[in-house]
Amino acid sequence: MQLYDYFRSSAAFRLRIALNLKGLGYESIAVNLVANEQRDAGYLKLNPLGLVPALATPEGELLTQSVAILEWLEEEYPEPPLLPADALGRARVRAMVQTIACDIHPLNNLRVQRYLMDTLEVSEEAKLAWYHHWIALGFAALEQQVAGDRYCHGDSPTLADACLLPQMFNARRFQQDLEPYPRLRAIAAHLEQLPAFAAASPEAVAPA
Ligand SMILES: N[C@@H](CCC(=O)N[C@@H](CS)C(=O)NCC(=O)O)C(=O)O
C-alpha cells in the first residue's frame, strides 16, 4: 500500500497508527503541506479534496478520507480488531472518532487557519484562541465519553485511540491547556508507550 502522508498531518497519523496496529507495511509518499503540495495538479488528480491522507490499495484503488480508510482497513484486515465486538461498543467508539474527526479537526485544519489569517486577516492571537476553543469544546465532551484511563474504550486499542493521540499531538503543538482533561492525558500517556503508536508519531516519521 502507498500512503500519501505528511509527518505532522494528524489525519495521516491516524492511518499510520492503524496500519502499524494491523502489522501492514506501506510506502509513505510525502505530500508537503507547508509547501502546498496538496494543491499540486498531480495530487489533485489523485485526491480532488486536496487533503492528506490518501491510500492506494494493493489493487491500485485510491482511497480518501481518513475515517473511511480506517473503516476500510478494519473490514479488509480485521485482525486485530479496532472496533468492539458489540454494536453498542462500536457506536460508542465511532462517536468518539466523530467527535474528533468531525467536530474538532476540520475547524482547525491548515486551510482554515490560512483562511483566518490570510483572508480574514485575524491576528495570530485570535487564530490561536479559535484553535483552542474548538479543541476545548471537543475535549470536554471526550473527557466524558471515554470509558477508561488506558484506552478510550475497553482493554485494547480502537479507532478512537487512533484518533485521540494525533489530536492530543495537535493540542500540544499549539500549547493547549490540557489540565482539564486528566482522563485524556492518562490515555495518551499510555498510548504513547505502545510501539504501534510511537512508531507512527510525527517525531518518529519526521524527515531527517
Ligand atoms: N476529513 C479529512 C481531513 C484531512 C485533512 O484535513 N488533512 C489535513 C492534514 S491533517 C490537510 O491535508 N490539510 C491541508 C490543508 O488544509 O490545506 C480526512 O479525515 O482525511
The ligand as an SDF file (V2000), in Angstrom:
LIG
                    3D

 20 19  0  0  0  0  0  0  0  0999 V2000
  -11.5890   14.8310    6.5300 N   0  0  0  0  0  0  0  0  0  0  0  0
  -10.2560   14.6480    6.0440 C   0  0  0  0  0  0  0  0  0  0  0  0
   -9.3820   15.7450    6.5820 C   0  0  0  0  0  0  0  0  0  0  0  0
   -7.9810   15.6560    6.0430 C   0  0  0  0  0  0  0  0  0  0  0  0
   -7.2000   16.8910    6.4040 C   0  0  0  0  0  0  0  0  0  0  0  0
   -7.7610   17.9060    6.8200 O   0  0  0  0  0  0  0  0  0  0  0  0
   -5.8900   16.7980    6.2670 N   0  0  0  0  0  0  0  0  0  0  0  0
   -5.0540   17.9220    6.5620 C   0  0  0  0  0  0  0  0  0  0  0  0
   -3.8160   17.4690    7.3080 C   0  0  0  0  0  0  0  0  0  0  0  0
   -4.2180   16.7790    8.8870 S   0  0  0  0  0  0  0  0  0  0  0  0
   -4.6170   18.5780    5.2760 C   0  0  0  0  0  0  0  0  0  0  0  0
   -4.3600   17.9060    4.3040 O   0  0  0  0  0  0  0  0  0  0  0  0
   -4.5390   19.9040    5.2880 N   0  0  0  0  0  0  0  0  0  0  0  0
   -4.0940   20.6450    4.1650 C   0  0  0  0  0  0  0  0  0  0  0  0
   -4.8080   21.9480    4.0180 C   0  0  0  0  0  0  0  0  0  0  0  0
   -5.6120   22.2850    4.8840 O   0  0  0  0  0  0  0  0  0  0  0  0
   -4.5370   22.6120    3.0340 O   0  0  0  0  0  0  0  0  0  0  0  0
   -9.7130   13.2840    6.4990 C   0  0  0  0  0  0  0  0  0  0  0  0
  -10.0770   12.8500    7.5820 O   0  0  0  0  0  0  0  0  0  0  0  0
   -8.9630   12.6620    5.7420 O   0  0  0  0  0  0  0  0  0  0  0  0
  1  2  1  0
  2  3  1  0
  2 18  1  0
  3  4  1  0
  4  5  1  0
  5  6  2  0
  5  7  1  0
  7  8  1  0
  8  9  1  0
  8 11  1  0
  9 10  1  0
 11 12  2  0
 11 13  1  0
 13 14  1  0
 14 15  1  0
 15 16  2  0
 15 17  1  0
 18 19  2  0
 18 20  1  0
M  END
$$$$
